[in-house]
Amino acid sequence: MVPAVRRVAARESEQLTEWKEIYETLYDDAGEAAYGENFAGWNSSYDARPIALEEMRQWRAATVERVRELGGRRVLEIGVGTGLLMARLAGEPECEEYWATDFSASVIEALRAQTGADERLRGKVRLSCRGADDLEGLPVGYFDTVVVNSVLQYFPRLAYLRTVVEGVLPLLAPGGSVLLGDVRNLDLASCLQTGVELATRAGRPEPADGADVWRAVEQRVALETELLLSPALFAAWARELPAVRAVDVRVKRGGAHNELTRYRYEAVLSTAAPVADLSGAPRLVWGREAVSAADVEACLRARRPAAVRLAGVPNRRVHGEWAAMRALREGAAGAAGAAALLADGGGAPDPEELCAAGERAGYRALPTWSAEEGRLLDVVFVDPGQVPAGPLTGVYAAPVVAAGDCANTPTAFRGTVDTEVVLRAHLQERLPDYMIPSALMTLAALPLNANGKVDRAALPAPAFSADRPGTPPGTPLQEIVRDLFAEVIGVPRRTVHADSDFFRIGGHSLAAARLLARARAVLGADPGSRALYEAPTPALFAALVGDGPADATGPGRAGAGEGCAVLPLRLRGALSVRALEEALGDLGRRHEALRNSRLGSAGTRLRTPAADDHLLELTLPAGLVDLWSHTPLAAELALAYGARATGGAPHRDGGAPEAAPRALAGDLAPTVVPGSGPTPAGGRDGGRLGLDWDAGLHERLVRLAAEQGVTLFMVVHAALAALLARLGAGDVVTLAAPVPARDSAALRRAVGPYGRVLALSVDTSGDPAFTELLRRVRAADLAAYRDGGAALARPGGIALSVLAESCAEYEAAGLTVQAVPPQLPAQDAGLDLTLTERQTPAGAPAGITVSAAFDHGSVGEAAAARLTGLLTALLEAAADAPATVLSRLRTAPGSPSDGVRRWAGPALDLPEAGVADLFAAQAARTPGAPALAGMDYAELDARSDLLAHALLAHRAGPGTAVATAVASPTGFAVAVLAIAKTGAACLPLDPARALPALARPAVLLLDEAADRALPPVPGAARLVRDPAADLLPATPARPVRPPH
């Protein structure tokens, strides 16, 4: 397959937006570094580490010197970045004005502050935030030099660069020049990527086939995200642009050998007439007339030509990588042999040695590319005494080519992922398994024969990957980091594992900067700029930001459950029952949980609905496995079966891994379902109901999570806490959250109970916006995830789990083993909510399956159904308007009807005064007016004051509740008003019903009948009113007003 070019406009916009996002992230702290010394983002393609500071300063000095040669009186720099060039040029006396643009607002703001603090630059430097092609308002015919350095590689295509060049030419003063700097050489793209691929494989223990390495190199070239240009382009443009009268292309100067000096160059387009055309200069041929730097110097001193071209010089900078590339391309060496060639200089001279020899002889040395072959250079020597200073042309003896053939087509940043993953996912959505190709390959172009048709004989042999899926994340933090890897690189989440190396699955240095910014936002911690290079996998990165081993695991689903768990495995292909029996025996010797799992035993069943389709069901005690055992089980079975089916030795991989000790009991009781009762003495009577959230809601929730820097679990956690608080559970809501505790590689591969059930508490008080509640949830959840000794949940209450549907498949001797979602008994909770995310093969949200396991005795099916329905409605409302305060989030399913809107009316601001204040005001205005039958306002006021004093004496007040059951209408009115005056909440009771489980009243205010019917409540005072009290005259008392 060959990646197609998408619609130009959409593609351009997408790529520019992506690069802008990356650079805004990269330059977040641009103002913190010293002015002109911020080399952030200049990382090596070979190991993703920052290029040595001394080498970067050498690179900068060479570029600054080139600008000085062109004239630095009035300079316009497009893409100023952190001001590396401006810091050296703008402050020089020769510079009158320095104009600079960049599309990063943060970098322009930082540069304004830095240049404003320098008196030499005030009034001289002019900064503006704009794209490279936005030249509106810039003065015409004004600038001596326009610099486009190190930014054009991020342009989306050649036409965009052409637009920029054509736009800046009219801005030049007569004789002015455009410097296009740090251009990446298209002709050496495969050479560079060979070096990069071999460097990334250097630490791998497994040997690599040379053909595999070459295919990887071709893949890198095909998926290049940056704009690469052949040096011949600029001579072609000079033929098309009348304003360009001279073209001068030179390689980068510098003694260091890195990708900047090996593969980059500068091109100057001048509007002045050249002082010399060097394309026809006399030639010295390397290897025939000169074989050393001393020969060159001697020749120049003896002949003293005005100009001479030393042609065909082997370039030591790229010699080793060129040799390795050629060996891989021709199949002459494997990966190890090619890697050995990297250090071979082949006797080639260093370009700087030749330049120094010419300068010692009194010549200017101009190194440039050779038109003969990419591994060669030309060095043109010019005698300044015979050739005056001024624009030169023909330094690079360019072949005549069409401009359109001189550039690649960069892929969008999100297209850097393996196209095999994307295409295979697309095919899986549309084709049955047997129609999906077994091998997919990406080429930069299809080879054609002389007739213009595909040359099938020239197509490379298909590569069949033997890679196995890795282990899934083993802790909540590892899951979060895994999701960030997938988001930033742009791959389906299921393709990223706990041990996936960021830089080997599509990441690069700029993507790393973006990931670190996302990690700071989501994890609330700064891992440091070197974090991803030191810890490139989700498991290592999670450990770096605070993930640690659990002090203890348990109880609940992490291993204390009762009943049986069913772990199904889908087996596709020709099955050897003998090999399967032996493999199960091997696993039984390795894992205690599988000791009795043998074919024919009571807990092991093999179903075969079709000849090549089998379902293996392993029924195990629930206390021996957990929610995260089924994927390692599939991987283990595949390894064991593969060994047995091929006649190899039994699979052995040590014994059971060390894990945290078991906790006998949890620390905190989770919040119970409001209105639920205790679990009956006979034990839990479980039931289960399910519903499905469609892909639309799933996508909106995922988008909300990304925008707020949280996970989907945190979104649902916040919504459930908000709902429970509104239903009367109190301000602080605690949920039981089963999470894996598999922090080591051995635990991630283990089958067993290696998890814990955290007690996650969040404070919902103050009626916060949902976004603020998400912030609180994130802080609380992350603190619990990082704390090995975090509180564990007791059995009971409400539990919440959010899982990802497993799609992992493992190949073994012609058999595919796939983990199927396990069937585990419900946690010992009143209500156990389990959400399972589904994704399309391409990684897009496909919906969420919600399973609600409940206890019939304490919760009941109706309450469970009502709670899940309310949660669904609240999540829909939060996804639509996340800034809404909790009290105004809709919990009724669907949109409110017009009738409800008319009934609700507009939002009104309530007065500061409460019920007691309003009553007192009315009593003062009309004390003798009737308030109740046989009682005026003054008497009602006095009687309620007396009762309020009695309530206050028994600790009633703000933040407490007074439960009242008074049958007399008059007595009930006195009681309600008295309670309002204390500032307590009034909780009317029905003596025929039990007190709600969540009710914690400070006082019970009852009549005699209710006193006989209601049992004692621990911690609550008990006041019994005499019905005759309301018929006696009231004794005056000090008025009571609520203290809030």
Sequence and secondary structure as in RCSB ss.txt:
>XXXX:A:sequence
MVPAVRRVAARESEQLTEWKEIYETLYDDAGEAAYGENFAGWNSSYDARPIALEEMRQWRAATVERVRELGGRRV
LEIGVGTGLLMARLAGEPECEEYWATDFSASVIEALRAQTGADERLRGKVRLSCRGADDLEGLPVGYFDTVVVNS
VLQYFPRLAYLRTVVEGVLPLLAPGGSVLLGDVRNLDLASCLQTGVELATRAGRPEPADGADVWRAVEQRVALET
ELLLSPALFAAWARELPAVRAVDVRVKRGGAHNELTRYRYEAVLSTAAPVADLSGAPRLVWGREAVSAADVEACL
RARRPAAVRLAGVPNRRVHGEWAAMRALREGAAGAAGAAALLADGGGAPDPEELCAAGERAGYRALPTWSAEEGR
LLDVVFVDPGQVPAGPLTGVYAAPVVAAGDCANTPTAFRGTVDTEVVLRAHLQERLPDYMIPSALMTLAALPLNA
NGKVDRAALPAPAFSADRPGTPPGTPLQEIVRDLFAEVIGVPRRTVHADSDFFRIGGHSLAAARLLARARAVLGA
DPGSRALYEAPTPALFAALVGDGPADATGPGRAGAGEGCAVLPLRLRGALSVRALEEALGDLGRRHEALRNSRLG
SAGTRLRTPAADDHLLELTLPAGLVDLWSHTPLAAELALAYGARATGGAPHRDGGAPEAAPRALAGDLAPTVVPG
SGPTPAGGRDGGRLGLDWDAGLHERLVRLAAEQGVTLFMVVHAALAALLARLGAGDVVTLAAPVPARDSAALRRA
VGPYGRVLALSVDTSGDPAFTELLRRVRAADLAAYRDGGAALARPGGIALSVLAESCAEYEAAGLTVQAVPPQLP
AQDAGLDLTLTERQTPAGAPAGITVSAAFDHGSVGEAAAARLTGLLTALLEAAADAPATVLSRLRTAPGSPSDGV
RRWAGPALDLPEAGVADLFAAQAARTPGAPALAGMDYAELDARSDLLAHALLAHRAGPGTAVATAVASPTGFAVA
VLAIAKTGAACLPLDPARALPALARPAVLLLDEAADRALPPVPGAARLVRDPAADLLPATPARPVRPPH
>XXXX:A:secstr
       HHHHHHHHHHHHHHHHHHHTTTTTTS TT   TT B TTTS B  HHHHHHHHHHHHHHHHHH  SEE
EEES TTTTTHHHHTTSTT  EEEEEES HHHHHHHHHHHHT GGGTTTEEEEE  TT  TT  TT EEEEEEES
 GGGSSSHHHHHHHHHHHGGGEEEEEEEEEEEEEBGGGHHHHHHHHHHHHHTT SS   HHHHHHHHHHHHHT  
S  B TTHHHHHHHH TT  EEEEEE   SS SHHHHHEEEEEEESS  SEEGGG  EEEBTTTBSSHHHHHHHH
HHH  SEEEEEEEE HHHHHHHHHHHHHHTT   HHHHHHHTT  TT   HHHHHHHHHHTT EEEEEE SS TT
EEEEEEE TTTS SS EE SS      GGGSB     GGG S HHHHHHHHHHHHS GGGS S     SS  B T
TSSB GGGS               SHHHHHHHHHHHHHHT  GGG  TT  GGGTT  HHHHHHHHHHHHHHHSS
   TTHHHH  SHHHHHHHTT    S BBSGGGTT  SEEEEEEEEEE   HHHHHHHHHHHHHH GGGTT  TT
STTEEEEEEETTEEEEEEEEEGGG  TTSHHHHHHHHHHHHHHHHTT       S      B SS SB     TT
     TT   EEEEEEEE HHHHHHHHHHHHHHT  HHHHHHHHHHHHHIIIII SEEEEEEEEE   SHHHHT 
 S  EEEEEEEEE TT  BHHHHHHHHHHHHHHHHH TT  BB SSSEEEEEEE    EEEETTEEEEE   B  
  SSSEEEEEEEEE TTS EEEEEEEEEEETTTT HHHHHHHHHHHHHHHHHHHH TTSBGGGS  SSS   HHH
HHHH S     S  HHHHHHHHHHH TTSEEETTEEHHHHHHHHHHHHHHHHHTT  TT EEEEE  SHHHHHHH
HHHHHHHT EEEE  TTS   TT   SEEEE HHHHHHS   TT EEEE  GGGGGS            
